[in-house]
Amino acid sequence: MNDVISGLEGELRSNGISVESVDPTGETVELVYLTAFPDVSVNHQEMGRALRTFIEAAEHDDWEPTRVEATVLRHDDDVQGTWYAEAEWFRQYIDYDISGEAFSERVIETLAEGEQ
């Protein structure tokens, strides 16, 4: 039996993101992941690893940027927070129209912590 996980889910997992579910096929990618840092606040470095995975996939033409909506879980149904990144932000970053810092700031501004 082949249990190899490929595509975006495999790439996310290889970057240390514990994917509970990801659906990259619709107009919006819905990502749910279990955090390795079950504190009060969502870990920004972990967010960055997830975002970097999407950026690299887009740079290699493995993914056409769409809005990414992430739900971060401490465990099971305990939501630590949510965040999102717009498709246009990915495109602007890849095209060098915005800096990595500007991209990160935009995503961090979307962060909603606590029960959703």
N, C-alpha and C positions, 0 to 999 in steps of 0.2 A: 504494500500500500504506500502511495506517495503522499506524504504529509507536508510537502514543501509549500510554503506560503510565498506567493510571488506578487509582483505589482507593487502598488503603493503600500498595501498592508505589510508586505515583506520588507520594504525599504524602511517604513516607520519602525517596525520591530527591530531591524538591524541597527537603528539609531537610538535604541533604548526606550522606545515608546510602547507601553503595554496596551496594545489595541484591544478594545472590547468589541468594537464594530467600526467599520468604515465603508461608506458607499460612495465611490468616486464616479458613478455613472450618471447621476442626475445633474440638474442645473446648479445644485449646491452639493458640495462634499460634506457629509455629516460624519464627523469623527467623534468617537467616544473612546476615551482611554483612561486607564487606571494609573493614577500618579504613583511615582516612587517616593514622593514627598508629601505624605498625608497630613500636612500642617493646616493652619488656618488659611493661608494664602496660596494661590496657584504659583508654582515655581516657574519663574521667567525663563530659566535656562532650558527647562523641559519644553516649554512652549517654543523656544527658539529651535530646538532640535526637530520638532515636528514641522515647523515652518520651513526650515532648511531642506527637509526631505521633499516638500512640495516644490520648492524653488529648484532644486536639482533635477527633479522629474520634468519640470517645465523647460529647463535649460537643455535637457537631453531629448526634448520632444516626446517624452513618455506620458505627458499630462498637459492638457490644455487648461490654463488657469480658469477656475470658477471660484465662486465664493466658498470659503471653508468655514464651517461652523463646528466648533469643538466644545465638547462637554467633558470636564475633568472630574473623575470620580475618586473619592478616597477609598471606597469599597462599595460593592453592590450598587445600591440606590442612593448613596450618600454623595451628593454633588458638592464638590469643592468650589467649582466655578465654571464659567463659560467664557469663550472668546471667539472672535471671528476675524477673518481677513478677506477683504474684497478682491475679486479677480483683477480689477484694475491696479490694485497696489502691487500684486505680483508682477503684472506686465510692466509697470513703471520701474520697479526695482530691476528687473531683468534687462530693461532697455536703458538702464543708468539714468533714468529721469528723476529718481529719488535715491537717497542714500540708504544704507542698511539701518542707520540710526533712525531715519524718518519712517522707514517701513516698520521697524520695531515699535516706535512710539505710537503709530497709528493702531497697531494691533493691541498694544497694552492699554490704550484708551478704551478699547471695547470690552475689556475684562470686567465681568460681573462676578463677584465672589459671593459664595453662600448658596443656600438652597434655591433652586430654580424651579 
